[in-house]
Amino acid sequence: MNLTKTERLILANQYRILEILVPVEADDYRQKHDIVRQGYTGHYSQLDQWFYEEMSAERCSEIREILDMFRSLSNARNRGLNVVGEKLTFIGFDGNDESEEFGYVTFLVETLKRYGELKESDLNSHWEALPRYRAMVSAWKEAGEKYELTQQGVDRIAAAAA
């Protein structure tokens, strides 16, 4: 990370303000203030260590589409269709290998309070789920009426999940 003197001045001021406003984290903000003020570029990584890489709009859309598919399956179950089996239940994303997806789903469910039907789910699958979800979404799209699934559509998604 490269910072101009102006950016450093702004950040140093922000850290000084946070040091006063958040006494519980004052030591951390004081250290960051000193790093920025003194220009210790070797420590700049401490300033953004909790920032993730940006997730593209396309990837966000893909995750929402996966969740929409599981919502559609849930609605089909509620309408009495045969939607049983672990493969047709949302199990989350792997917190280690799919951490961006896991983080985004957690944000959608816990912070934005969307996809309420998933709030009881453990959003961490503990194994890679994205390839299976992609196959299922492809079958879901081919099923015709995505939001009013027929039993044939459900069966098509189940076959893709296998």
C-alpha positions as CSV (number, residue, x, y, z in Angstrom):
1,M,0.0,0.0,0.0
2,N,1.2,3.5,-0.9
3,L,-0.1,6.5,0.9
4,T,0.4,10.2,0.1
5,K,1.1,12.6,2.9
6,T,-2.4,13.9,2.7
7,E,-3.8,10.3,3.0
8,R,-1.5,9.7,5.9
9,L,-2.6,13.0,7.6
10,I,-6.3,12.0,7.2
11,L,-5.7,8.5,8.5
12,A,-3.6,9.7,11.4
13,N,-6.4,12.0,12.4
14,Q,-9.0,9.3,12.1
15,Y,-7.0,6.9,14.3
16,R,-6.5,9.7,16.9
17,I,-10.3,10.3,16.9
18,L,-11.0,6.5,17.2
19,E,-8.5,6.3,20.0
20,I,-10.6,8.7,22.0
21,L,-14.0,7.4,21.0
22,V,-13.3,3.7,21.4
23,P,-11.2,3.4,24.6
24,V,-11.4,-0.4,24.6
25,E,-9.3,-0.4,21.4
26,A,-7.3,2.7,22.1
27,D,-3.9,0.9,22.1
28,D,-4.6,-0.6,18.7
29,Y,-5.6,2.8,17.3
30,R,-2.6,4.5,18.9
31,Q,-0.3,2.0,17.2
32,K,-1.9,2.6,13.8
33,H,-1.7,6.3,14.3
34,D,2.0,6.0,15.0
35,I,2.5,3.7,12.0
36,V,0.8,6.2,9.6
37,R,2.3,9.4,11.2
38,Q,5.8,8.0,11.1
39,G,5.4,6.5,7.6
40,Y,6.5,3.0,8.7
41,T,5.5,1.4,5.3
42,G,6.7,-2.0,6.5
43,H,3.8,-2.0,8.9
44,Y,1.1,-0.7,6.6
45,S,-0.2,-4.2,6.2
46,Q,-1.5,-3.9,9.8
47,L,-3.8,-1.1,8.8
48,D,-5.8,-3.2,6.4
49,Q,-5.3,-6.7,7.7
50,W,-9.1,-7.1,8.2
51,F,-10.0,-5.9,4.8
52,Y,-10.9,-8.6,2.3
53,E,-10.4,-8.5,-1.4
54,E,-13.4,-7.1,-3.2
55,M,-16.0,-9.6,-4.4
56,S,-17.3,-8.8,-7.9
57,A,-20.9,-8.0,-8.6
58,E,-21.0,-11.2,-10.7
59,R,-19.9,-13.4,-7.8
60,C,-22.3,-11.7,-5.5
61,S,-25.1,-12.3,-8.0
62,E,-24.0,-16.0,-8.3
63,I,-24.3,-16.5,-4.6
64,R,-27.7,-14.8,-4.5
65,E,-28.8,-17.0,-7.3
66,I,-27.8,-20.1,-5.4
67,L,-29.7,-18.9,-2.4
68,D,-32.7,-18.2,-4.6
69,M,-32.6,-21.7,-5.9
70,F,-32.6,-23.1,-2.3
71,R,-35.5,-20.8,-1.5
72,S,-37.4,-22.1,-4.5
73,L,-36.7,-25.7,-3.3
74,S,-37.9,-24.7,0.2
75,N,-41.1,-23.3,-1.3
76,A,-41.6,-26.5,-3.3
77,R,-41.2,-28.5,-0.1
78,N,-43.8,-26.3,1.6
79,R,-46.2,-26.9,-1.4
80,G,-46.0,-30.6,-0.7
81,L,-43.5,-31.7,-3.4
82,N,-41.0,-34.4,-2.6
83,V,-37.9,-32.3,-1.7
84,V,-36.0,-34.5,0.6
85,G,-32.4,-35.3,1.1
86,E,-29.3,-33.6,2.3
87,K,-28.3,-32.7,-1.2
88,L,-31.3,-30.5,-1.6
89,T,-30.7,-28.7,1.7
90,F,-28.4,-25.6,1.8
91,I,-25.4,-26.6,3.9
92,G,-23.4,-23.3,3.5
93,F,-19.9,-22.8,2.1
94,D,-16.6,-24.0,3.4
95,G,-15.2,-21.4,5.8
96,N,-11.7,-22.3,4.7
97,D,-11.7,-22.8,1.0
98,E,-14.8,-20.8,0.2
99,S,-14.3,-18.0,2.7
100,E,-15.5,-15.2,0.4
101,E,-18.7,-17.0,-0.3
102,F,-19.1,-18.0,3.3
103,G,-18.5,-14.4,4.4
104,Y,-21.0,-13.0,1.9
105,V,-23.8,-15.5,2.8
106,T,-23.2,-14.7,6.5
107,F,-23.5,-11.0,5.7
108,L,-26.8,-11.6,3.7
109,V,-28.3,-13.8,6.4
110,E,-27.1,-12.3,9.7
111,T,-26.5,-8.6,8.9
112,L,-29.0,-7.9,6.2
113,K,-31.5,-10.4,7.6
114,R,-32.3,-11.8,4.1
115,Y,-33.0,-15.4,3.3
116,G,-34.6,-15.9,6.7
117,E,-35.2,-19.5,6.0
118,L,-31.5,-20.1,6.3
119,K,-31.0,-18.4,9.7
120,E,-31.1,-21.7,11.5
121,S,-28.5,-23.2,9.1
122,D,-24.9,-23.7,9.9
123,L,-23.6,-21.6,7.1
124,N,-20.2,-23.3,7.2
125,S,-20.3,-26.5,5.2
126,H,-16.7,-27.5,6.2
127,W,-16.2,-28.8,2.7
128,E,-16.3,-27.3,-0.8
129,A,-19.9,-26.9,-2.0
130,L,-19.7,-24.4,-4.8
131,P,-19.1,-26.9,-7.7
132,R,-22.2,-28.8,-6.6
133,Y,-24.3,-25.7,-6.2
134,R,-23.2,-24.5,-9.7
135,A,-24.4,-27.8,-11.2
136,M,-27.7,-27.5,-9.3
137,V,-28.3,-23.9,-10.5
138,S,-27.7,-25.0,-14.0
139,A,-30.4,-27.7,-13.7
140,W,-32.6,-25.2,-11.9
141,K,-32.4,-22.8,-14.8
142,E,-33.3,-25.7,-17.2
143,A,-36.3,-26.7,-15.0
144,G,-38.6,-24.1,-16.6
145,E,-40.5,-22.2,-14.0
146,K,-37.7,-21.6,-11.5
147,Y,-39.9,-20.1,-8.8
148,E,-42.8,-22.6,-9.1
149,L,-40.9,-25.8,-9.4
150,T,-42.6,-29.0,-10.5
151,Q,-41.6,-32.4,-9.2
152,Q,-39.8,-32.9,-12.4
153,G,-37.7,-29.8,-11.8
154,V,-36.9,-30.8,-8.3
155,D,-35.8,-34.2,-9.5
156,R,-33.6,-32.6,-12.1
157,I,-31.9,-30.5,-9.5
158,A,-31.5,-33.5,-7.2
159,A,-29.8,-35.4,-10.1
160,A,-27.4,-32.6,-10.6
161,A,-26.6,-32.5,-6.9
162,A,-25.6,-36.2,-6.9
